[in-house]
Amino acid sequence: MKKIIPIQKENINVLYKKMWLLKFYAKLGFKIYINYENQLFENSKKRHDKEIDEVLKNLDILNTRKKREKYNLIYDYACFYLDNEFQNKKLCDFKKDICICNREKDKNIVSSCCVRNTNNQPCKYFDNNQKICTIKCITCKLYTCPYLRAKGVQYQVNSISYLKYHLSFRQKLICCNRFFKDKEEIIDEFMKFYKLP
C-alpha cells in the first residue's frame, strides 16, 4: 500500500502540518511518497534540490520500519544538520585555534567548548590533533556557549524537524541531558521510551 502526498514549491512545508497523519499511515503499513513538481519521491537518495532535501529525509524516517534503524536515521540526520550549521555558518569562527568568544575576551586560550569543559579539562572524546569529536553526542552538538546564545544562536530539539516530529517528549529530554554519551548509549535510551510508528 502506498500513500502519495502532493506538494508544490510554494507550500513545501505542508508535510510538517500533516506529520501526525503521515505517522498514522506509516503505522498502518503504508509507504509514503511525495509528488513534488510531477516527480515521485520515496526517499532522499534521488536528491532533487536543497529545498526538498529536509522533507525527503523526514520521508526516509517515516518509511523505515525497524526501530533501531529509524532512530539511527533520526540521530544521523540531526547530527549532520548541526555539523553543517556550525561549519557552513562558521559560528565559532576559529582563527589560530582560538574561537571568536575567546578572541573578543582577549584570552589567548587555544580551545573550544569541547576542549574546555566545566573542570577546565579536555573532553576525553575530543581528538585535539584532528580537531574532531570521536563520538557523535547529540547533546554536545546542540550546545552553544553563552557568547553565541547572546548573539541569538541557539539550537533546540524542536528547531530540528528530525527530532521535533519523530521523538517523544522523554526522548527529547534525553537529547538535552546526555552530555559526553556516545550515539549507541543515547539510542539505547531512546529504545526504552519507544514511540514511533
Secondary structure, DSSP 8 states (H G I E B T S, - for coil): -EEEEEE-STTTTHHHHTHHHHHHHHHTT-EEEEEETTEEESSTTS---HHHHHHHHHHHHHH--SHHHHHHHHHHHHHHHHHHHHHHTTSS--BTTB-HHHHHTT----B-TTTS-TTS---TTEETTTTEESS--HHHHH---HHHHHTT----GGGSHHHHHHS-HHHHHHHHS-TT--HHHHHHHHHHT----
